[in-house]
Amino acid sequence: MKQQLLSSLVCVRCHGALELRHAVRLGREIARGELVCGACGQSYPVRDGIPRFVANGAYAASFGREWHWFRRVQIDARNGADDSERQLAATTGYGDADYAGRRMLDAGVGAGRFAEVAARKGAEVVGIDLTEAVDAAAQNLRGYERVDLVQADIFALPFRPESFDTVYSIGVLHHTPDPARAFRCVAELCRSGGDVAIYVYARNGIADKAPDLIRKVTTKLPPQVMLAVASYAVFAYPLYRAPLLGKALRLVAPISEEPRWRWRWLDTFDWYTPTYQWKHTYPEVLGWFRAAGVGDLVADAQPIRIHGRRQLPAGAPTPAARAPARRAA
Ligand SMILES: [Zn+2]
């Protein structure tokens, strides 16, 4: 972590200010140390450059494994593709000029695919994740001066309210036990006038039936076993491309049909292993935004991508003055 992160971190138990002790620095990076709450005395370790507010990945453990096994697959800077860049732009509505000067929260950073894009385009990014995926992200994002990673629970985030110009969460909230509450926890970290952007799974009616049934079994298997099971998608892919057989297979056992085999394996694993996988409707998700004081909503076509601007009522407490983020005309 960088020294500057300290001023926006708070104790997750009492929201007290944290003091850094026993710091071991490597250049600008605080590699090790201890964050101690001045109010309640709770302490949180900084290990491998990452402040740790949770002990392990809990319900999201499969993602911790996933982002180590597939660490580089979706990183644009590593694979020469621009999938992550396009997804981030589609979710936030940002053009290239909108990133510079913004402080952005990536809620559920995984291996860092979107944080990498935002940082490359000039944003300061803080990525949080419940799991040891933060360590995979740290490796992928090494070299970016304005990136920090924090291992934390989305329901108990260690930041002062309104710490960020933009908060985004792409493909994460539906994997928590309570997506609506997770949304509130993330949105309240956005300053008034800042942007909130998310992507969550949509309900697909009948097409959800077979995978939902399969998930009743696969979510109970150890991640290592599921890694092997999901490799089925790598090899069975040609069968799914056959006209009639493909249609039948898609009905009973859908897999990712991404042409790149590593992505196909990752996406299939990603679909069948998470403990929670909620699916939502637009009215439901639009309701989350409105309840959090986020307006000017822009909703993309399926799947559910929505972004908007947070406007707190006049007189509501505002954060320590932050310069308003620039926005391209
Ligand atoms: Zn405390």
Boltz pocket constraint, residues with backbone or C-beta under 6 A from the ligand:
constraints:
  - pocket:
      binder: B
      contacts: [[A, 11], [A, 12], [A, 13], [A, 14], [A, 15], [A, 16], [A, 37], [A, 38], [A, 39], [A, 40], [A, 41], [A, 42]]
      max_distance: 6.0
